[in-house]
Amino acid sequence: MIKCEWNQNQGREAHSSLHCQSKKWGSKMRNLKPILLVEDDDVDVMMVKRALKDLNVTNPLAHTLNGEEALEYLTAGSNKRPCIILLDLNMPKMNGVEFLKAIKADDALKKIPVVVLTTSRDTEDKFETFGLGAAGYIVKPADYKKFVEAMRAIDIYWTLSELPDGE
């Protein structure tokens, strides 16, 4: 059982503090690092925010509209490195595949886990993104309850997953 306290401010980039303790293991879970959402659709952004809130995920959520903005966010010295990137594929300026190519070619960014969260069921997209180093590929369910379950799976996996020290 995980106990989490929620404290979120308003605004484009929601800030909150993570204080999760597992009664089973008695240790803090994950970290204070933000989740970076790279998504251009306002409805999908609201759905992710709502699902994270419903799941009591208290990591800050940083949001960018496309791959170009996401790269700017990641390379700005003032932003904290995210613990995970949730990436849409179909976006203007720099799409998800182009963004994935760019960060996986950058030694400073390539270890950040990227989960593709998209409406695309295209087999080529799946092969290409996994070939570029995506950690996962989830097709966004239209049904909100199923979407929450998909987000729960991401949360559980990345809460329990061990990353290299310093990441």
Backbone as a chain_set.jsonl record, in Angstrom:
{"seq": "MIKCEWNQNQGREAHSSLHCQSKKWGSKMRNLKPILLVEDDDVDVMMVKRALKDLNVTNPLAHTLNGEEALEYLTAGSNKRPCIILLDLNMPKMNGVEFLKAIKADDALKKIPVVVLTTSRDTEDKFETFGLGAAGYIVKPADYKKFVEAMRAIDIYWTLSELPDGE", "coords": {"N": [[0.842, -1.182, 0.0], [0.6, 2.17, -0.875], [1.097, 5.344, 0.416], [0.249, 8.581, -0.329], [0.697, 12.097, -0.37], [-0.996, 14.895, -1.637], [-0.219, 17.914, -3.234], [-0.771, 20.397, -5.172], [-0.092, 23.151, -7.274], [-1.67, 25.747, -9.257], [-1.516, 26.396, -12.836], [0.417, 26.393, -15.942], [2.63, 24.71, -15.713], [2.454, 22.394, -13.419], [3.209, 22.258, -10.018], [4.19, 20.155, -7.444], [4.708, 18.37, -4.379], [6.414, 15.378, -3.724], [5.633, 12.892, -1.541], [5.759, 9.93, -0.837], [5.227, 6.975, 0.83], [5.83, 3.621, 1.289], [3.927, 1.286, 2.924], [4.429, -1.364, 2.911], [7.17, -1.682, 2.24], [8.366, 0.365, 3.627], [9.868, 2.59, 2.771], [10.84, 5.59, 0.99], [9.253, 6.283, -2.103], [10.23, 6.585, -5.456], [10.945, 9.841, -6.441], [11.535, 13.419, -6.347], [11.456, 14.331, -8.865], [10.242, 15.81, -11.925], [7.543, 14.805, -14.137], [7.652, 14.75, -17.566], [5.472, 15.805, -19.931], [4.886, 15.551, -23.278], [2.912, 16.852, -25.424], [0.441, 17.938, -27.692], [-2.301, 18.197, -27.737], [-4.967, 19.657, -26.113], [-7.112, 18.407, -24.752], [-6.124, 15.833, -24.271], [-3.989, 16.504, -22.606], [-5.367, 17.509, -20.367], [-6.626, 15.137, -19.629], [-4.461, 13.503, -18.882], [-3.468, 14.985, -16.696], [-5.704, 14.841, -14.976], [-5.889, 12.048, -14.604], [-3.416, 11.513, -13.328], [-3.81, 12.957, -10.978], [-6.057, 11.575, -9.941], [-4.814, 9.179, -9.417], [-3.164, 9.832, -7.393], [-0.553, 10.618, -7.952], [2.146, 12.501, -7.287], [4.314, 13.794, -8.352], [5.794, 16.675, -9.888], [4.291, 18.029, -12.838], [5.513, 18.726, -15.916], [4.861, 20.404, -18.927], [5.069, 20.359, -22.416], [4.461, 21.484, -25.779], [5.408, 20.296, -28.106], [8.093, 18.417, -29.723], [10.267, 20.135, -30.133], [9.938, 22.202, -28.195], [10.148, 20.549, -25.974], [12.813, 19.669, -26.092], [14.072, 22.122, -25.661], [13.21, 22.587, -23.043], [14.478, 20.424, -21.732], [17.175, 21.012, -22.089], [17.556, 23.421, -20.885], [19.179, 24.912, -18.264], [17.868, 25.579, -15.913], [15.748, 23.897, -15.418], [14.568, 20.981, -13.772], [15.691, 17.669, -14.27], [13.546, 15.317, -15.808], [11.88, 12.387, -14.407], [10.651, 10.667, -16.065], [9.462, 10.639, -19.447], [6.502, 11.318, -21.072], [5.34, 10.767, -24.172], [3.786, 12.035, -27.011], [3.195, 11.161, -30.449], [2.281, 12.403, -32.847], [2.707, 15.518, -33.603], [3.06, 19.096, -34.148], [5.817, 20.983, -35.63], [8.26, 19.554, -34.307], [7.981, 16.214, -34.364], [7.102, 13.27, -32.364], [8.789, 11.059, -33.008], [11.015, 12.307, -34.195], [11.854, 13.813, -31.994], [12.5, 11.735, -30.195], [14.655, 10.553, -31.561], [16.479, 12.664, -31.349], [16.91, 12.978, -28.516], [17.864, 10.471, -27.768], [20.241, 10.392, -29.061], [21.772, 12.075, -27.634], [24.113, 12.134, -25.158], [23.707, 13.163, -22.593], [20.992, 13.065, -22.232], [19.924, 10.623, -23.027], [19.384, 8.528, -21.233], [17.014, 9.03, -19.966], [13.907, 7.677, -19.306], [11.501, 7.054, -21.827], [8.142, 6.95, -22.524], [5.951, 6.206, -25.001], [2.925, 7.68, -25.622], [0.201, 7.544, -27.29], [-2.19, 7.929, -30.023], [-1.749, 6.39, -32.17], [-1.855, 3.32, -33.777], [-0.193, 2.182, -35.502], [1.95, -0.214, -36.775], [4.511, 0.262, -37.788], [5.208, 2.638, -36.433], [5.449, 1.638, -33.838], [7.605, -0.235, -34.097], [9.616, 1.545, -34.953], [9.821, 3.436, -32.799], [10.503, 1.795, -30.604], [12.882, 0.81, -31.634], [14.38, 3.098, -31.512], [14.775, 3.38, -28.854], [12.636, 3.73, -27.078], [10.976, 3.229, -23.977], [8.517, 2.178, -23.638], [5.255, 1.672, -25.151], [2.177, 2.92, -25.471], [-1.118, 2.83, -26.485], [-3.411, 5.384, -26.444], [-6.275, 4.922, -24.632], [-9.719, 5.562, -25.452], [-11.714, 5.551, -23.577], [-12.106, 6.865, -20.363], [-11.728, 5.469, -17.89], [-10.215, 3.256, -18.696], [-8.017, 4.632, -19.628], [-7.016, 5.69, -17.232], [-6.238, 3.294, -16.038], [-4.171, 2.562, -17.762], [-2.386, 4.65, -17.205], [-1.967, 4.058, -14.522], [-0.556, 1.666, -14.741], [1.819, 2.606, -15.905], [2.685, 4.286, -13.813], [3.027, 2.418, -11.676], [4.981, 0.693, -12.742], [7.187, 2.477, -13.198], [7.556, 3.449, -10.667], [8.457, 1.271, -9.263], [10.622, 0.472, -10.781], [14.13, 0.246, -11.088], [16.519, 2.681, -11.543], [19.737, 3.692, -12.9], [22.182, 4.857, -10.506], [22.096, 8.312, -9.68], [20.457, 9.063, -11.727]], "CA": [[0.0, 0.0, 0.0], [1.381, 3.397, -0.972], [0.405, 6.525, 0.938], [0.766, 9.777, -0.983], [0.052, 13.373, -0.068], [-1.121, 15.68, -2.859], [-0.14, 19.356, -3.078], [-0.522, 20.889, -6.528], [-0.408, 24.552, -7.576], [-2.269, 25.96, -10.561], [-0.628, 26.937, -13.85], [0.773, 25.513, -17.048], [3.49, 23.683, -15.154], [1.951, 22.131, -12.07], [4.26, 21.871, -9.082], [3.716, 19.496, -6.243], [5.799, 17.69, -3.706], [6.187, 13.945, -3.61], [5.925, 12.252, -0.274], [5.109, 8.633, -0.878], [5.872, 5.95, 1.621], [5.217, 2.32, 1.161], [3.78, 0.585, 4.196], [4.986, -2.695, 2.715], [8.619, -1.634, 2.259], [8.801, 1.366, 4.589], [10.843, 3.517, 2.216], [10.282, 6.558, 0.042], [9.131, 5.789, -3.461], [10.612, 7.439, -6.553], [11.739, 11.038, -6.208], [10.839, 14.69, -6.555], [11.637, 14.737, -10.256], [8.989, 15.992, -12.669], [7.156, 14.015, -15.294], [7.538, 15.642, -18.719], [4.442, 15.42, -20.895], [5.076, 16.211, -24.571], [1.573, 16.623, -25.976], [-0.126, 19.164, -28.261], [-3.762, 18.19, -27.653], [-5.403, 20.14, -24.796], [-7.97, 17.415, -24.097], [-5.245, 14.775, -23.771], [-3.24, 17.066, -21.473], [-6.291, 17.517, -19.22], [-6.87, 13.758, -19.234], [-3.267, 13.051, -18.16], [-3.465, 15.664, -15.391], [-6.779, 14.278, -14.156], [-5.525, 10.677, -14.244], [-2.349, 11.573, -12.324], [-4.435, 13.396, -9.729], [-6.881, 10.472, -9.451], [-3.902, 8.133, -8.958], [-2.338, 10.415, -6.329], [0.833, 10.806, -8.376], [2.411, 13.868, -6.846], [5.449, 14.413, -9.029], [5.408, 17.829, -10.703], [4.061, 17.736, -14.25], [5.947, 19.755, -16.859], [4.177, 20.15, -20.188], [5.479, 21.087, -23.618], [3.521, 21.244, -26.877], [6.02, 19.551, -29.209], [9.448, 17.966, -29.462], [11.18, 21.284, -30.089], [9.806, 22.787, -26.853], [10.636, 19.571, -25.006], [14.283, 19.753, -26.109], [14.429, 23.376, -24.98], [12.982, 22.342, -21.619], [15.491, 19.497, -21.218], [18.521, 21.578, -22.155], [17.622, 24.631, -20.052], [19.813, 24.592, -16.984], [17.01, 25.903, -14.777], [14.716, 22.872, -15.242], [14.979, 19.711, -13.192], [15.601, 16.525, -15.188], [12.358, 14.501, -15.488], [12.085, 10.964, -14.129], [10.072, 9.972, -17.21], [8.845, 11.48, -20.462], [5.333, 10.763, -21.747], [5.534, 11.382, -25.485], [2.873, 11.841, -28.133], [3.953, 11.074, -31.701], [1.793, 13.294, -33.891], [2.742, 16.906, -33.124], [3.671, 20.028, -35.107], [7.217, 21.409, -35.502], [9.097, 18.366, -34.168], [7.101, 15.155, -33.89], [7.648, 12.403, -31.332], [9.905, 10.249, -33.519], [12.162, 13.213, -34.33], [12.293, 14.114, -30.63], [13.128, 10.532, -29.655], [15.966, 10.457, -32.217], [17.355, 13.714, -30.814], [17.359, 12.768, -27.131], [18.621, 9.216, -27.648], [21.568, 10.667, -29.611], [22.426, 12.992, -26.702], [24.584, 11.376, -23.993], [23.178, 13.733, -21.354], [19.541, 12.868, -22.151], [19.475, 9.328, -23.539], [18.971, 7.583, -20.191], [15.681, 9.36, -19.451], [12.923, 6.767, -19.9], [10.45, 7.666, -22.637], [7.005, 6.102, -22.84], [5.114, 6.777, -26.047], [1.505, 7.692, -25.254], [-0.273, 8.036, -28.576], [-3.382, 7.301, -30.608], [-1.299, 5.609, -33.322], [-1.745, 1.858, -33.671], [0.643, 1.822, -36.642], [3.035, -1.138, -36.435], [5.78, 0.94, -38.093], [5.506, 3.549, -35.325], [5.903, 0.821, -32.706], [8.96, -0.714, -34.383], [10.558, 2.667, -35.007], [10.065, 4.035, -31.484], [11.287, 0.85, -29.798], [14.218, 0.798, -32.215], [15.066, 4.321, -31.076], [15.026, 3.333, -27.415], [11.473, 3.99, -26.208], [10.831, 2.243, -22.902], [7.175, 1.617, -23.716], [4.369, 2.212, -26.187], [0.798, 2.736, -25.03], [-2.134, 3.501, -27.289], [-4.337, 6.065, -25.546], [-7.668, 4.465, -24.714], [-10.704, 6.644, -25.493], [-12.466, 5.455, -22.343], [-11.307, 7.438, -19.276], [-11.344, 4.445, -16.906], [-9.116, 2.485, -19.286], [-6.868, 5.532, -19.659], [-6.475, 5.709, -15.867], [-5.545, 2.017, -15.833], [-2.9, 2.651, -18.492], [-1.515, 5.537, -16.422], [-1.621, 3.322, -13.302], [0.494, 0.724, -15.115], [3.05, 3.399, -16.046], [3.07, 4.71, -12.466], [3.525, 1.274, -10.906], [6.236, 0.232, -13.322], [8.277, 3.424, -12.993], [7.785, 3.597, -9.238], [9.229, 0.116, -8.822], [11.796, 0.266, -11.622], [15.407, 0.763, -10.591], [17.334, 3.405, -12.515], [21.122, 3.831, -12.435], [22.41, 5.932, -9.531], [22.29, 9.641, -10.238], [19.506, 9.328, -12.832]], "C": [[0.879, 1.232, 0.0], [0.538, 4.551, -0.473], [1.05, 7.748, 0.317], [-0.008, 10.998, -0.519], [0.093, 14.223, -1.327], [-1.071, 17.156, -2.532], [0.222, 19.937, -4.436], [-0.952, 22.343, -6.66], [-1.029, 24.637, -8.955], [-1.21, 26.448, -11.537], [-0.277, 25.916, -14.9], [1.683, 24.392, -16.582], [3.068, 23.503, -13.703], [3.097, 21.667, -11.189], [3.621, 21.238, -7.868], [4.897, 18.813, -5.597], [5.435, 16.231, -3.517], [6.57, 13.482, -2.217], [5.155, 10.945, -0.247], [5.903, 7.675, -0.012], [5.102, 4.674, 1.466], [5.134, 1.676, 2.527], [4.407, -0.788, 4.105], [6.505, -2.675, 2.867], [9.17, -0.587, 3.219], [9.835, 2.335, 4.058], [10.155, 4.485, 1.262], [10.293, 5.969, -1.353], [9.492, 6.896, -4.445], [11.375, 8.673, -6.085], [10.887, 12.28, -6.412], [10.922, 15.163, -8.002], [10.297, 14.876, -10.97], [8.765, 14.888, -13.697], [7.039, 15.025, -16.429], [6.524, 15.057, -19.683], [4.654, 16.229, -22.167], [3.827, 15.897, -25.388], [0.988, 17.934, -26.473], [-1.641, 19.251, -28.13], [-4.217, 18.552, -26.236], [-6.264, 19.13, -24.045], [-7.127, 16.286, -23.516], [-4.416, 15.255, -22.578], [-4.124, 17.06, -20.219], [-6.54, 16.098, -18.715], [-5.674, 13.197, -18.449], [-3.238, 13.679, -16.773], [-4.506, 15.064, -14.457], [-6.429, 12.864, -13.696], [-4.432, 10.662, -13.179], [-2.894, 11.993, -10.964], [-5.254, 12.261, -9.121], [-6.029, 9.331, -8.9], [-2.996, 8.596, -7.821], [-0.85, 10.458, -6.684], [1.162, 12.265, -8.12], [3.658, 14.495, -7.452], [4.959, 15.64, -9.789], [5.199, 17.388, -12.144], [4.503, 18.94, -15.065], [5.332, 19.396, -18.2], [4.771, 21.003, -21.292], [4.578, 20.642, -24.765], [4.075, 20.423, -28.031], [7.453, 19.184, -28.84], [10.458, 19.086, -29.35], [11.149, 21.953, -28.706], [10.351, 21.839, -25.788], [12.163, 19.577, -24.946], [14.765, 21.016, -25.417], [14.283, 23.218, -23.475], [14.122, 21.496, -21.038], [16.889, 20.086, -21.19], [18.652, 22.882, -21.368], [18.18, 24.237, -18.687], [18.923, 24.795, -15.777], [15.942, 24.845, -14.503], [15.298, 21.585, -14.683], [14.763, 18.589, -14.206], [14.394, 15.664, -14.834], [12.736, 13.048, -15.182], [11.564, 10.117, -15.273], [9.493, 11.003, -18.167], [7.681, 10.698, -21.069], [5.222, 11.497, -23.076], [4.442, 11.017, -26.48], [3.717, 11.775, -29.407], [3.563, 12.136, -32.708], [1.658, 14.722, -33.364], [3.357, 17.789, -34.197], [5.13, 20.314, -34.744], [8.162, 20.223, -35.448], [8.223, 17.27, -33.587], [7.817, 14.238, -32.888], [8.825, 11.561, -31.783], [11.159, 11.109, -33.661], [12.73, 13.568, -32.957], [13.037, 12.929, -30.029], [14.52, 10.334, -30.252], [16.947, 11.439, -31.584], [17.814, 13.399, -29.395], [18.156, 11.478, -26.969], [20.012, 9.346, -28.261], [22.392, 11.561, -28.684], [22.806, 12.233, -25.43], [24.001, 11.875, -22.677], [21.694, 13.418, -21.162], [19.086, 11.435, -22.426], [19.011, 8.325, -22.487], [17.601, 7.899, -19.589], [14.68, 8.417, -20.102], [11.826, 7.535, -20.627], [9.372, 6.617, -22.913], [6.161, 6.841, -23.862], [3.665, 6.592, -25.626], [0.778, 8.357, -26.421], [-1.577, 7.373, -29.004], [-2.996, 6.372, -31.757], [-1.182, 4.118, -32.983], [-0.847, 1.302, -34.778], [1.824, 0.957, -36.193], [4.394, -0.503, -36.707], [6.18, 1.9, -36.978], [6.046, 2.778, -34.125], [7.329, 0.339, -32.923], [9.973, 0.42, -34.339], [10.861, 3.224, -33.624], [10.831, 3.078, -30.564], [12.714, 0.753, -30.318], [15.048, 2.004, -31.81], [15.274, 4.369, -29.567], [13.852, 3.704, -26.53], [11.363, 2.864, -25.184], [9.469, 1.574, -22.932], [6.364, 2.313, -24.778], [2.948, 1.898, -25.769], [-0.125, 3.529, -25.941], [-3.16, 4.078, -26.317], [-5.744, 5.498, -25.697], [-8.615, 5.672, -24.727], [-11.509, 6.692, -24.195], [-11.595, 5.928, -21.167], [-10.86, 6.388, -18.265], [-10.189, 3.595, -17.421], [-7.846, 3.333, -19.372], [-6.208, 5.593, -18.282], [-5.714, 4.414, -15.588], [-4.21, 1.987, -16.566], [-1.906, 3.526, -17.729], [-1.088, 4.862, -15.115], [-0.478, 2.342, -13.597], [1.841, 1.438, -15.267], [3.572, 3.793, -14.666], [3.676, 3.556, -11.665], [4.88, 0.821, -11.435], [7.389, 1.18, -12.987], [8.498, 3.753, -11.533], [8.666, 2.461, -8.74], [10.523, -0.092, -9.587], [13.029, 0.931, -11.024], [16.169, 1.428, -11.729], [18.771, 3.482, -12.006], [21.251, 4.977, -11.443], [22.664, 7.243, -10.246], [21.32, 9.976, -11.356], [18.194, 9.786, -12.273]], "O": [[1.81, 1.328, 0.799], [-0.607, 4.718, -0.892], [2.262, 7.935, 0.421], [-1.218, 10.937, -0.304], [1.114, 14.265, -2.013], [-1.795, 17.618, -1.65], [1.395, 19.965, -4.809], [-2.036, 22.724, -6.217], [-0.926, 23.696, -9.741], [-0.129, 26.868, -11.124], [-0.613, 24.737, -14.786], [1.527, 23.247, -17.007], [3.307, 24.372, -12.865], [3.866, 20.785, -11.572], [2.629, 21.737, -7.337], [5.963, 18.692, -6.2], [4.296, 15.894, -3.193], [7.705, 13.667, -1.779], [4.051, 10.862, 0.29], [7.126, 7.589, -0.127], [3.872, 4.656, 1.508], [6.145, 1.531, 3.215], [4.871, -1.327, 5.11], [7.074, -3.538, 3.536], [10.343, -0.654, 3.588], [10.624, 2.863, 4.842], [9.044, 4.239, 0.791], [11.216, 5.25, -1.737], [9.079, 8.04, -4.258], [12.376, 8.534, -5.383], [9.677, 12.197, -6.622], [10.5, 16.275, -8.32], [9.342, 14.161, -10.667], [9.68, 14.15, -14.065], [6.388, 16.057, -16.266], [6.699, 13.949, -20.19], [4.605, 17.459, -22.136], [3.701, 14.818, -25.968], [1.029, 18.939, -25.763], [-2.209, 20.311, -28.397], [-3.898, 17.849, -25.277], [-6.153, 19.011, -22.825], [-7.38, 15.831, -22.4], [-4.173, 14.491, -21.645], [-3.683, 16.654, -19.143], [-6.652, 15.879, -17.509], [-5.863, 12.492, -17.457], [-3.008, 12.985, -15.783], [-4.224, 14.81, -13.286], [-6.644, 12.517, -12.535], [-4.507, 9.884, -12.229], [-2.496, 11.457, -9.93], [-5.162, 12.007, -7.92], [-6.47, 8.598, -8.015], [-2.156, 7.834, -7.343], [0.005, 10.346, -5.806], [0.526, 13.159, -8.677], [4.02, 15.617, -7.096], [3.832, 15.651, -10.284], [5.867, 16.466, -12.614], [3.95, 20.032, -14.932], [5.285, 18.224, -18.573], [4.956, 22.209, -21.133], [4.003, 19.555, -24.727], [3.311, 19.907, -28.848], [7.963, 19.583, -27.793], [11.4, 19.003, -28.563], [12.195, 22.235, -28.122], [10.951, 22.283, -24.81], [12.741, 19.498, -23.861], [15.747, 20.99, -24.676], [15.141, 23.668, -22.716], [14.664, 21.818, -19.981], [17.706, 19.7, -20.355], [19.761, 23.391, -21.207], [17.677, 23.314, -18.046], [19.194, 24.237, -14.714], [15.293, 24.889, -13.458], [16.385, 21.157, -15.073], [13.757, 18.574, -14.916], [14.226, 15.308, -13.667], [13.766, 12.549, -15.635], [11.985, 8.972, -15.44], [9.086, 12.092, -17.761], [7.848, 9.565, -21.52], [5.031, 12.713, -23.103], [4.204, 9.841, -26.756], [4.838, 12.283, -29.433], [4.433, 12.714, -33.36], [0.647, 15.09, -32.765], [4.09, 17.305, -35.059], [5.603, 19.926, -33.676], [8.807, 19.91, -36.449], [7.769, 17.376, -32.448], [9.001, 14.422, -32.606], [9.77, 11.366, -31.019], [12.249, 10.679, -33.285], [13.947, 13.619, -32.779], [14.093, 13.104, -29.42], [15.459, 9.987, -29.535], [18.098, 11.096, -31.316], [18.999, 13.54, -29.095], [19.038, 11.404, -26.113], [20.876, 8.505, -28.011], [23.58, 11.778, -28.926], [21.935, 11.748, -24.709], [23.82, 11.093, -21.744], [21.19, 13.497, -20.042], [17.959, 11.077, -22.084], [18.312, 7.366, -22.818], [17.084, 7.121, -18.788], [14.606, 8.357, -21.329], [11.294, 8.523, -20.122], [9.646, 5.549, -23.459], [5.712, 7.962, -23.621], [3.234, 5.482, -25.312], [0.746, 9.583, -26.525], [-2.007, 6.38, -28.416], [-3.845, 5.639, -32.263], [-0.503, 3.726, -32.034], [-0.759, 0.088, -34.961], [2.602, 1.36, -35.328], [5.334, -0.707, -35.939], [7.354, 1.975, -36.615], [6.993, 3.218, -33.473], [8.174, 0.482, -32.039], [11.053, 0.28, -33.764], [12.023, 3.462, -33.296], [11.715, 3.51, -29.824], [13.654, 0.628, -29.533], [16.277, 1.937, -31.77], [15.888, 5.307, -29.059], [14.042, 3.97, -25.343], [11.625, 1.701, -25.489], [9.279, 0.522, -22.323], [6.719, 3.393, -25.251], [2.556, 0.732, -25.72], [0.054, 4.73, -26.146], [-3.708, 3.364, -25.478], [-6.338, 5.587, -26.771], [-8.341, 6.686, -24.085], [-11.935, 7.765, -23.768], [-10.475, 5.447, -20.994], [-9.711, 6.419, -17.824], [-9.283, 3.252, -16.661], [-6.738, 2.822, -19.21], [-4.982, 5.552, -18.178], [-4.654, 4.444, -14.963], [-3.229, 1.449, -16.053], [-0.728, 3.187, -17.619], [0.033, 5.072, -14.65], [0.45, 2.205, -12.8], [2.871, 0.94, -14.815], [4.762, 3.65, -14.384], [4.728, 3.715, -11.046], [5.812, 0.593, -10.664], [8.447, 0.736, -12.542], [9.548, 4.294, -11.188], [9.527, 2.671, -7.886], [11.43, -0.764, -9.096], [12.961, 2.05, -10.516], [16.431, 0.805, -12.758], [19.004, 3.351, -10.804], [20.514, 5.959, -11.527], [23.345, 7.294, -11.271], [21.363, 11.087, -11.886], [17.262, 10.06, -13.03]]}, "num_chains": 1, "name": "protein.A"}
